[in-house]
Amino acid sequence: MTDIELMVAILDSMKDPYVFADTNHVIRYMNKVAVEHYGKRWGYDLIGKSLLDCHNEESGKTMVEVLAALSDGEEERMITDSEKHRVYMRAVRDAQGALIGYCERYEPPK
């Protein structure tokens, strides 16, 4: 098993949707749950598209602001807190600590 296959297996085992976007907000990866979550409308077709196009203008502005904060060293921020779910943007960094993108993850409310 390659490292990539191992990473995909780990992410696909997660029960919540995970979407990874690069620093230009382009979706590069979605785990199986995320594909199922968005499958009714887009599914795998979202890969390669801007995550900003999947959100309204206000949410897009928030995401741009949070990405700037992640670039400045913040690790994670909640961007949505509703009765249905919480959504977080989490920094993804390379081995040298440079920001390479972010993971948008969902969490059911407690």
Secondary structure, DSSP 4 states (H G I P E B T S, - for coil): --HHHHHHHHHHT-SS-EEEEETT-BEEEE-HHHHHHHHTTTGGGGTTSBGGGGS-HHHHHHHHHHHHHHHTT--EEEEEE-SS-EEEEEEEE-TTS-EEEEEEEEE---
